[in-house]
Amino acid sequence: MFIVRLTIATCAAILWTSVVPFVFALSLDDAKAKGLVGEKNNGYLGAVTPSNTEAQMLIDDVNQKRRQAYEDIAKRNRTSVQAVETLAGEKAIQNTKSGNLIEGPGGWMKK
């Protein structure tokens, strides 16, 4: 389990710095700060404001890259993708800046 957590932490650091291509005018940090997107407990981003097309494109791109990373981690560690997603979700919520949005039991809330 330690190896899985270490691998997730490493991948999270890599993903954090490389998942947002320069073609998006809206960066992940900006989208979070503006309250357009938030971290979900399943390891993926969610749309706080579903009608924002630019934010949704960003979410789709980041989530696709996260999914690929989670599948790779699961395969290397002989565990389920769901287990990796759960651990990644915990880490993402822990690492979310104060004031940004996270998914709670009753919906979106500020951390």
N, CA and C of each residue as an Amber inpcrd file, in Angstrom:
protein
   333
   0.8270000  -1.1820000   0.0000000   0.0000000   0.0000000   0.0000000
   0.8810000   1.2590000   0.0000000   2.0170000   1.1760000   0.7010000
   2.9270000   2.3160000   0.7340000   3.4150000   2.6560000  -0.6700000
   3.7240000   1.6280000  -1.4520000   4.2210000   1.8470000  -2.8080000
   3.1390000   2.5260000  -3.6520000   1.8920000   2.0930000  -3.4830000
   0.7900000   2.7130000  -4.2210000   0.6800000   4.1830000  -3.8500000
   0.7230000   4.5010000  -2.5490000   0.6160000   5.9000000  -2.1130000
   1.7820000   6.7380000  -2.6230000   2.9840000   6.1720000  -2.5780000
   4.1600000   6.8870000  -3.0710000   4.0420000   7.1270000  -4.5730000
   3.5950000   6.1140000  -5.3000000   3.4280000   6.2560000  -6.7430000
   2.3790000   7.3080000  -7.0580000   1.2860000   7.3000000  -6.3210000
   0.2290000   8.2930000  -6.5440000   0.7490000   9.6940000  -6.2630000
   1.4850000   9.8480000  -5.1790000   2.0210000  11.1620000  -4.8390000
   2.9610000  11.6690000  -5.9360000   3.7890000  10.7720000  -6.4550000
   4.7100000  11.1530000  -7.5190000   3.9540000  11.5450000  -8.7820000
   2.9860000  10.7120000  -9.1520000   2.1950000  11.0090000 -10.3510000
   1.3890000  12.2880000 -10.1760000   0.8770000  12.5030000  -8.9830000
   0.1060000  13.7230000  -8.7290000   0.9750000  14.9570000  -8.9370000
   2.2120000  14.8870000  -8.4560000   3.1190000  16.0210000  -8.6350000
   3.4080000  16.2590000 -10.1140000   3.6010000  15.1760000 -10.8530000
   3.8610000  15.3050000 -12.2880000   2.6290000  15.8540000 -12.9900000
   1.4660000  15.2810000 -12.6840000   0.2270000  15.7330000 -13.3060000
  -0.0540000  17.1900000 -12.9900000   0.1790000  17.5720000 -11.7580000
  -0.1200000  18.9390000 -11.3200000   0.6090000  19.9690000 -12.1730000
   1.8400000  19.6410000 -12.5620000   2.6310000  20.6070000 -13.3210000
   2.4970000  20.4570000 -14.8280000   1.8840000  19.3560000 -15.2940000
   1.8950000  19.1470000 -16.7360000   0.5460000  18.8940000 -17.3840000
  -0.5260000  18.8330000 -16.6360000  -1.7980000  18.4480000 -17.2340000
  -2.4820000  19.5450000 -18.0250000  -2.1310000  20.7680000 -17.8200000
  -2.8500000  21.8470000 -18.4880000  -2.0430000  22.3220000 -19.6890000
  -2.4880000  21.9740000 -20.8730000  -1.7680000  22.4320000 -22.0530000
  -1.8740000  23.9450000 -22.2030000  -0.9270000  24.4760000 -22.9070000
  -0.8870000  25.9200000 -23.0770000  -1.9810000  26.4490000 -23.9950000
  -2.7220000  25.5570000 -24.6640000  -3.7740000  26.0190000 -25.5680000
  -4.9800000  26.5600000 -24.8160000  -5.1190000  26.2040000 -23.5510000
  -6.2330000  26.7140000 -22.7660000  -5.8910000  28.0990000 -22.2440000
  -6.8180000  29.0280000 -22.4390000  -6.6210000  30.3740000 -21.9060000
  -6.8350000  30.3590000 -20.3960000  -7.6320000  29.4170000 -19.9280000
  -7.9590000  29.2780000 -18.5230000  -7.0830000  28.1780000 -17.9230000
  -6.2550000  28.5390000 -16.9440000  -5.4140000  27.5290000 -16.3030000
  -6.2120000  26.8210000 -15.2130000  -5.7150000  25.6880000 -14.7940000
  -6.3820000  24.9350000 -13.7390000  -6.4390000  25.7520000 -12.4500000
  -5.3610000  26.4000000 -12.1100000  -5.3500000  27.2250000 -10.8940000
  -6.3540000  28.3690000 -10.9800000  -6.4320000  29.0040000 -12.1570000
  -7.4070000  30.0940000 -12.3440000  -8.8360000  29.5800000 -12.2330000
  -9.0950000  28.4350000 -12.8660000 -10.4410000  27.8600000 -12.8340000
 -10.8530000  27.5050000 -11.4120000  -9.9030000  26.9960000 -10.6350000
 -10.1950000  26.6750000  -9.2340000 -10.4170000  27.9550000  -8.4300000
  -9.5580000  28.9330000  -8.6370000  -9.6730000  30.1890000  -7.8860000
 -10.9730000  30.9230000  -8.1970000 -11.4480000  30.7880000  -9.4310000
 -12.7000000  31.4500000  -9.8310000 -13.9340000  30.6380000  -9.4350000
 -13.7150000  29.4550000  -8.8620000 -14.8440000  28.6280000  -8.4370000
 -15.5640000  27.9280000  -9.5740000 -14.8850000  27.7620000 -10.6970000
 -15.4950000  27.0900000 -11.8420000 -15.3700000  25.5730000 -11.7600000
 -14.2740000  25.1080000 -11.1570000 -14.0290000  23.6740000 -11.0190000
 -13.6010000  23.3780000  -9.5910000 -13.7910000  22.1290000  -9.2120000
 -13.3750000  21.6990000  -7.8870000 -12.9120000  20.2570000  -7.9170000
 -12.2570000  19.8570000  -6.8450000 -11.7740000  18.4860000  -6.7230000
 -12.8820000  17.6060000  -6.1550000 -13.0810000  16.4700000  -6.8110000
 -14.0730000  15.5090000  -6.3460000 -13.3610000  14.4080000  -5.5550000
 -14.1020000  13.7280000  -4.7060000 -13.4850000  12.6970000  -3.8800000
 -13.1260000  11.4370000  -4.6560000 -13.4680000  11.3790000  -5.9370000
 -13.1290000  10.2110000  -6.7510000 -11.8460000  10.3980000  -7.5600000
 -11.1050000  11.4780000  -7.2770000  -9.8310000  11.7000000  -7.9480000
  -9.9070000  12.5110000  -9.2210000 -11.0780000  13.0190000  -9.5400000
 -11.2650000  13.7800000 -10.7710000 -11.7810000  15.1820000 -10.4580000
 -11.6920000  16.0570000 -11.4590000 -12.2490000  17.3970000 -11.3440000
 -13.7260000  17.3530000 -11.6710000 -14.4560000  18.2870000 -11.1100000
 -15.8670000  18.4190000 -11.4260000 -16.1960000  19.8540000 -11.7600000
 -17.2520000  20.0270000 -12.5350000 -17.7080000  21.3590000 -12.9360000
 -18.6290000  21.9300000 -11.8710000 -18.2140000  23.0250000 -11.2780000
 -19.0630000  23.7310000 -10.3150000 -20.0790000  24.5660000 -11.0870000
 -19.6200000  25.1180000 -12.2130000 -20.4630000  25.9070000 -13.0930000
 -20.5680000  25.1580000 -14.4220000 -21.5510000  24.2670000 -14.5710000
 -21.6140000  23.3980000 -15.7490000 -21.7430000  24.1230000 -17.0840000
 -22.2140000  25.3340000 -17.0970000 -22.4470000  26.0240000 -18.3670000
 -21.1850000  26.6680000 -18.9490000 -20.0600000  26.5990000 -18.2500000
 -18.8340000  27.2220000 -18.7400000 -18.0880000  26.2420000 -19.6500000
 -18.1360000  26.4980000 -20.9490000 -17.5510000  25.5900000 -21.9400000
 -16.0380000  25.4710000 -21.7930000 -15.3780000  26.5930000 -21.5650000
 -13.9180000  26.5800000 -21.4330000 -13.4940000  25.7500000 -20.2190000
 -14.1980000  25.9110000 -19.1150000 -13.8980000  25.1300000 -17.9150000
 -14.1550000  23.6480000 -18.1690000 -15.2310000  23.3240000 -18.8830000
 -15.5430000  21.9240000 -19.1690000 -14.4820000  21.2850000 -20.0540000
 -13.9600000  22.0360000 -21.0200000 -12.8780000  21.5200000 -21.8630000
 -11.6350000  21.2310000 -21.0220000 -11.3380000  22.1200000 -20.0970000
 -10.2050000  21.9380000 -19.1960000 -10.4140000  20.6930000 -18.3290000
 -11.5990000  20.5540000 -17.7570000 -11.9340000  19.4000000 -16.9200000
 -11.7690000  18.1080000 -17.7070000 -12.3120000  18.0660000 -18.9100000
 -12.2250000  16.8630000 -19.7360000 -10.7770000  16.4840000 -20.0140000
  -9.9530000  17.4770000 -20.3270000  -8.5460000  17.2200000 -20.6200000
  -7.8050000  16.7020000 -19.3910000  -7.9740000  17.3780000 -18.2760000
  -7.2910000  16.9710000 -17.0420000  -7.7600000  15.5840000 -16.6080000
  -9.0680000  15.3520000 -16.6400000  -9.5950000  14.0600000 -16.1890000
  -9.1460000  12.9110000 -17.0810000  -9.0220000  13.1570000 -18.3720000
  -8.5460000  12.1050000 -19.2770000  -7.1060000  11.7370000 -18.9250000
  -6.2870000  12.7260000 -18.6510000  -4.8910000  12.4690000 -18.2900000
  -4.7870000  11.8010000 -16.9210000  -5.6250000  12.2230000 -15.9890000
  -5.6320000  11.5770000 -14.6800000  -6.0380000  10.1140000 -14.8140000
  -7.0810000   9.8400000 -15.6010000  -7.5590000   8.4700000 -15.7840000
  -6.4440000   7.5880000 -16.3300000  -5.7090000   8.0880000 -17.3080000
  -4.6060000   7.3120000 -17.8730000  -3.5320000   7.0420000 -16.8120000
  -3.2090000   8.0530000 -16.0250000  -2.2150000   7.8720000 -14.9680000
  -2.7050000   6.8660000 -13.9290000  -3.9830000   6.9420000 -13.5480000
  -4.5330000   6.0010000 -12.5640000  -4.5160000   4.5760000 -13.0920000
  -4.8310000   4.4000000 -14.3730000  -4.7920000   3.0630000 -14.9680000
  -3.3750000   2.5060000 -14.9630000  -2.4020000   3.3440000 -15.2840000
  -0.9990000   2.9190000 -15.2750000  -0.5570000   2.5230000 -13.8680000
  -0.9180000   3.3200000 -12.8820000  -0.5610000   3.0230000 -11.4910000
  -1.2140000   1.7220000 -11.0420000  -2.4870000   1.5550000 -11.3580000
  -3.2040000   0.3390000 -10.9680000  -2.5590000  -0.8980000 -11.5890000
  -2.1970000  -0.7960000 -12.8350000  -1.5760000  -1.9290000 -13.5210000
  -0.2260000  -2.2750000 -12.9060000   0.5980000  -1.2590000 -12.6560000
   1.9210000  -1.4880000 -12.0620000   1.8230000  -2.0940000 -10.6700000
   0.8050000  -1.7000000  -9.9120000   0.6800000  -2.1450000  -8.5260000
  -0.3180000  -3.2810000  -8.3360000  -0.8400000  -3.7810000  -9.4490000
  -1.7880000  -4.9010000  -9.4080000  -2.9450000  -4.6350000  -8.4490000
  -3.5430000  -3.4930000  -8.6370000  -4.6950000  -3.0980000  -7.8320000
  -5.7670000  -2.5420000  -8.7690000  -6.8950000  -2.2180000  -8.2210000
  -7.9800000  -1.7050000  -9.0620000  -7.8110000  -0.2060000  -9.3330000
  -8.3510000   0.2080000 -10.4560000  -8.3460000   1.6310000 -10.7920000
  -9.1420000   2.3880000  -9.7320000 -10.2210000   1.7970000  -9.2610000
 -11.0540000   2.4520000  -8.2490000 -10.2660000   2.7190000  -6.9650000
  -9.4010000   1.7920000  -6.5680000  -8.5840000   2.0100000  -5.3700000
  -7.6300000   3.1860000  -5.5770000  -7.0510000   3.2670000  -6.7620000
  -6.1320000   4.3670000  -7.0740000  -6.8990000   5.6900000  -7.1160000
  -8.0830000   5.6820000  -7.7260000  -8.9020000   6.8960000  -7.7950000
  -9.2590000   7.3990000  -6.3970000  -9.6100000   6.4740000  -5.5160000
  -9.9830000   6.8500000  -4.1540000  -8.8100000   7.5010000  -3.4250000
  -7.6380000   6.8940000  -3.5120000  -6.4550000   7.4640000  -2.8590000
  -6.0710000   8.8060000  -3.4840000  -6.1770000   8.8870000  -4.7950000
  -5.8500000  10.1380000  -5.4780000  -6.8390000  11.2390000  -5.0880000
  -8.1100000  10.8790000  -4.9460000  -9.1200000  11.8490000  -4.5130000
  -8.8210000  12.3920000  -3.1350000  -8.4210000  11.4950000  -2.2220000
  -8.0580000  11.9250000  -0.8670000  -6.8920000  12.9050000  -0.9150000
  -5.8770000  12.5610000  -1.7110000  -4.6950000  13.4230000  -1.8230000
  -5.0430000  14.7710000  -2.4570000  -5.8570000  14.7440000  -3.4940000
  -6.2240000  15.9820000  -4.1900000  -6.9810000  16.9100000  -3.2480000
  -7.8780000  16.3560000  -2.4640000  -8.6480000  17.1790000  -1.5220000
  -7.7350000  17.7080000  -0.4220000  -6.8130000  16.8750000   0.0630000
  -5.8580000  17.3360000   1.0710000  -5.0030000  18.4760000   0.5470000
  -4.6350000  18.4060000  -0.7310000  -3.7350000  19.3950000  -1.3220000
  -4.4500000  20.6110000  -1.9040000  -5.7680000  20.6320000  -1.8440000
  -6.5230000  21.7650000  -2.3620000  -6.2890000  22.9870000  -1.4810000
  -6.0650000  24.1110000  -2.1220000  -5.8230000  25.3590000  -1.3920000
  -7.0790000  25.7890000  -0.6400000  -6.8610000  26.4130000   0.4790000
  -7.9600000  26.9630000   1.2550000  -8.7290000  27.9750000   0.4040000
 -10.0360000  27.8880000   0.4420000 -10.8770000  28.7810000  -0.3400000
 -11.3290000  28.1980000  -1.6630000 -10.6110000  27.1620000  -2.1520000
 -11.0350000  26.4900000  -3.3740000 -12.1160000  25.4700000  -3.0330000
 -12.8090000  24.9950000  -4.0500000 -13.9640000  24.1270000  -3.8330000
 -13.6020000  22.6510000  -3.8870000 -14.2400000  21.9020000  -2.9950000
 -14.1210000  20.4500000  -2.9750000 -15.5180000  19.8640000  -2.8870000
 -15.6350000  18.6290000  -3.3300000 -16.9310000  17.9630000  -3.2580000
 -17.1170000  17.3800000  -1.8650000 -18.2020000  17.7720000  -1.2260000
 -18.5390000  17.2420000   0.0790000 -19.7960000  16.4020000  -0.0170000
 -20.2460000  15.8660000   1.1140000 -21.4430000  15.0190000   1.1050000
 -22.6930000  15.7450000   0.5970000 -22.7590000  17.0440000   0.8050000
 -23.9310000  17.8030000   0.3750000 -23.7120000  18.6080000  -0.8930000
 -22.6110000  18.3760000  -1.5600000 -22.3010000  19.1250000  -2.7820000
 -20.9990000  19.8960000  -2.6390000 -20.8580000  20.9490000  -3.4100000
 -19.6240000  21.7380000  -3.4200000 -19.5240000  22.6110000  -2.1760000
 -18.3040000  22.6730000  -1.6200000 -18.0580000  23.5270000  -0.4540000
 -16.6300000  24.0340000  -0.5100000 -16.4200000  25.1860000   0.1400000
 -15.0610000  25.7460000   0.2010000 -14.2620000  24.9920000   1.2330000
 -12.9980000  24.7810000   0.8990000 -12.1020000  24.1190000   1.8380000
 -11.6150000  25.1470000   2.8330000
